């Protein structure tokens, strides 16, 4: 492919060269032209919460202008269980940083629904599909469980529930950040 020459501050075929000389697609807004660093001390606790845990927001539409991603931390104190909840239409990926959190959900694949517990340790990953009710438990008597969470929405969709059986899950929970809180 031949080299495309676009002089500074001009455009050609849908590309724009910035004053720094970087060639960008013309549909990228200036806010998304740089990397964003979020130090641990800058995480925000004012995000949708569930009892028994503390979510800390790092990357989102609110903090860095993300359009399709939410990322942060969840802290579950020793000997604590979170409330039951789901994350609407958002897929959730979890990375265990410290502690030995247990992720609990109801498995409907067999003849009868079975409450299932996934035991984890630092370095483990857990995938939570959209709309799946679950809770986090920290059985350790001394160590706080800390996980990093990434979601496929720019805001934290958290729908708090009374039970894990899915009876309370509604399709309109999909696009409601903070629904049910």
C-alpha positions, 0 to 999 in steps of 0.5 A, a space after each residue: 500500500 502506498 504511503 498517504 501524505 496528509 499535511 499537518 492540520 489538513 484532511 484526506 479520505 476521512 483522515 486528519 493529521 493533528 498538529 503533533 503529526 499523528 494521522 487519525 480517523 476524522 471521526 475520532 473526537 479530541 477527547 479520545 486522542 490520548 491515554 488516561 492514567 487512573 491511579 488507585 487513589 483516584 478510583 471513585 466510590 460513588 458508583 452503584 453499590 450492592 450491600 456487603 461490597 464496595 465498588 470503585 470505579 476507574 474507567 467509564 464514560 464518566 471518568 475517561 469518556 469510555 464508550 463501551 467499557 466500565 472497569 473498576 475494583 470490588 472489595 469484599 471485607 472478611 467474612 462478608 457476603 454481597 447482596 444478590 445482583 446482576 449486571 443487565 445486558 453487560 458481560 462481566 469479566 472478573 480478575 481475582 487480585 487478592 483473597 479467596 472470593 466465592 462466586 455463587 449463582 443458580 445453575 439451571 442446566 441440570 434436572 433441578 436448579 442447583 446453587 453453585 459455588 465457584 471457589 477462586 484464588 488470586 490470578 483466577 478469572 471469572 466470566 459472568 454472562 448478561 442477566 445472570 443473578 449472582 453474589 460474591 462471598 468472602 469466607 476468609 476470616 481475616 483477608 479482604 477479597 479484591 477483584 478487578 472488574 471489566 464490563 461491556 457497558 460504559 456505566 455500571 449496571 447493577 440490579 440488586 435482587 432478593 434471590 438468585 433464582 432469576 424471578 426478578 430479572 426483567 428485560 428492561 434491566 438491560 440499559 438501566 445503570 443503577 436500576 433497582 438500587 
